[in-house]
Amino acid sequence: MSEQQISADPLASVLRPVRGGNGFEEALEQVLQVVRLGLVPDGERLPAERELAERLRISRVTLREVLKVLHEQGLVETRRGRHGGTFVRNRPPSHGAGRADAENELRRRAAGLGAGGLDDVLRFREVLEVGAAGLCARTELTGEQADLLRRRLRETGDAATADYRRADTLLHLAIAELCGSPSLVTQYAAVRAQVNELLDCIPILVRNLEHSQGQHTALVEAILDGEEEAAAAVMREHAEGTAALLRGFLA
């Protein structure tokens, strides 16, 4: 491929159709990368909503929710009129410094995750979570254990936004504990603590919480029905959604 072909569409290397189950999270990851990598310079306009939605293969409703997050984070602004659209925000030094401090903290924490960094932690978490979900589904749970899972699920649904991640952690930890492997619980608790440190540094997104809760419900139902493959598949999709958010904000 020639240099002209490479530079003709710099967004092509980042924007691609999302894979399905985590449309909002994966789209947010990609658009965040476009902005943070400077593929659209400060003050310039992002592609029109219709074009972005077509390139990402998502609905315009979902795209608008993605752009709303970027607007709330001060990364873009909307301009009306004939030459309007969504523009990458020109960030003054004082505002940029505050964001730089937050981003530096994210990168500091990511760097402290070990030699493999963020990708290593996210992959290890996925292996543990997917394995635990499948193992839990093929475990013959007692009535008390099944009630515990249902209670943890209700608690995530009832949790206030600020308390959601704690309730989420307790649900996932319960799944690990019900597998009957103390070693698995120990490893999961350690990797979850690392992931939570990073999650605490990014905004809590209502759309993501709603999506996660739907996945939690499907996950618990699959486990209680003894559907090992379905439980593992839902958990994999769930873990990939979290990974997409973290990679998007850390890009």
N, C-alpha and C positions, 0 to 999 in steps of 0.2 A: 504494500500500500504506500502511495506517495505521500510526501509531507503535506501537499495541498489537500489530499483526501483526509488526512488525519485532522488538520486544522479547520476543515470546512464545517464540521459540526462537533465542537468540543463537548457538547452534552451527550453525544452518543456513547461515550465511554462510561457514563454513569447511569443515564436514564434508560430503563429497559422494562418490559412488562413484568409486573409483580406476579408471584407464583401462585397466589390463590388465597390461602387461609388467613394470611396476615396482611391484607391489602393496605390498610391504613398505616401500620407500622413500617412496612417495607417501602411504601411510597414516601413516608416522612423521612426515612433513612436516606433515600436517593435525593430528594429535594434539599435536605440539609447538606448533603455532600456537594451538590451543585453550588450552594451559597458559600459554604465554608472553604471549598477549594478555589473559590474565586472564578469559577467558570462563567459566571455572569458577574461582571465587576460592580462595585458599589455605584449606586445611582442608575444602573441600567435595568431594563425591564426583563422579567422572566418571560418565557414563552406564554402565549395566551392560554387560558384555562382549557379550551377545547383541545389544543395541541398537546398540552401536558397530560391531560386525561387520556388522550388516545395513545400517547407514547407509553404511559404507565399501565394502560388497560384497566383503568379504574373509572368509577362514575365521577361526574363533576361534583356531586355532593361530597364524596369522600375527599376529593382534591381540595375542596373549599375548607374542609376540616383540617387538612394538612396545612394549608396556607394560613388558617387561623392560628395554629400553633406557632408558626414562624413569625406572624405578626405580634403575638403576645410576647414572644421572646425578643422583640425589637430587631428582628433580622430583615423584615420586609415592611413595606408600606404600600397602601392602596391609593391610587390617584384616579380621580374621576375625569370624565370628559373625553373629547375626541382622541386625545393622546394618552388616555389613562391606561391602567393595568396594575399589575403587581410588580413593584420595583425593589431591588435589593437596597437596603437602607444605607445611606451615607452616615457612618457612625463617627460622631465627634470623639476626640481623645478621652474625655472624661467618661463618656458612656462606654466606649470601647475598653477602657481600662477595667471597669467593673466586670464586663463580660470576660475579659482576658484573665482576670483573677479566678473566675469560676472555671473557665476552661483549663487553666493551669492546674487547678486543684483536681479536676477530673483526670488529667494526664498524669499528675503525680500519683494518684491512687492507682491508675492503670499500670503505671510503671512499677509500682510496688507489688504487683501480683505475682512476680516471679519471672523466670527467664522466658517463658512462653508468652507472657503478657495476657492481654484481654482475651485473645482468641483461644488460648490454652484453657483459661478458666471457663469460658462459655462452652467450649466443646466438652470439657470434663463434666460440667454441670448437666449438659444434655445427655451424656451417656448415663450418668447416675439417675437422672429424673426419668428418662425413658425406660431404663431397666427396672426402676422401682415401680413405675406405673404398671408395666406388664406383669411383674412378679406379684404385685399386690392383687391384680385382677385374677390371677390363677390361685391365689391363696384363699382357702375356705375361711372367711371371716365369721366371727361370732356375731350374735345380734348386738352386743355391746360395742364391738369394733365398727360394725356398719353404722350404728348410731353416732359414733364419734365422727366418722367421715361426714355424715349428713349435718351434724352440728357445726363442724368446721366450715362446711360449704355455706350454711346459713349465716355464719359469722362474717364471712367475706362479703356476702350479699348485703348484710345489715351495717357493715362498717362505714363510718364516716370516711371521707376522702383521706384525711390525715392519718387515719388508723388502718387504711386498707393494706398497706404493705406488711404490717405486723400480722394481720389476719391471714393474708396470703401465705406468709412464711409458715404459720402454724398449720395451715391445710397441707402444704407440701411436706412439712416435717412429719405430719401424721401418716401420710402415704408411705414415707420412708420407714417409719417405725413399724407399720403394720406388715412390712415384708419379713420381719423376724430376724433381721441381720444387724446386730449392733455395730459392726464395722461399716456397713452402708450408712447407718444413721450418723456416725461420727464423720465420715467423709462428706456426706451431704451437708451437715451443719457447717462444716468448715468452708465449703465452696459457696454455700448460700450467704454466709456472712460477708464474703468478699464481693459477691454480686450486690448485696444490699447496700454496701458502702458506696458503690457506683450509682445505684438507683437513687440513693438519697441526694445525689448531686444533680439529678436531672428533674425537670418539672413533672408533676403528676398530671397526666392527661386523661380527662374524663372518658374520651372515646376509647382509649386503650384499656381503661378499667372495665368499661362495659364489655368490650371484646373479651378480655381476660375472664370475666365472670361467666360469659357464655361457654368458654372453653372449660372452665372449672366444672360447670354443671355437666357438660358432656363427659368429662373425665371421670367424675364420681359415678355417674350412671353406668359408664362402661365397666368400671371396677366392680360395682355392686352386681352387675349382670354377668360378671366373670368373662368379659370379652377382652382377652389379653391383647390381641393385635389392635383393636380399636383404642384401648386405653393408651397403648404405646404411641399410636399415631397422633392422638390428640395431644399428648404430652410433648411430643416432638414439635408439633406445630406451635404449641404454647411457648416452648423454650426458644424457638426460632424468632417469635415475635419480640420477646425481651431482648434477644441478641441484636435484632435489627434496630431497636430503639437505642441501645447503648452504642452500637457502632455508628449510628447516625449522629449522635451528639458528640462522639469522640473523634469523628473524622477530621 
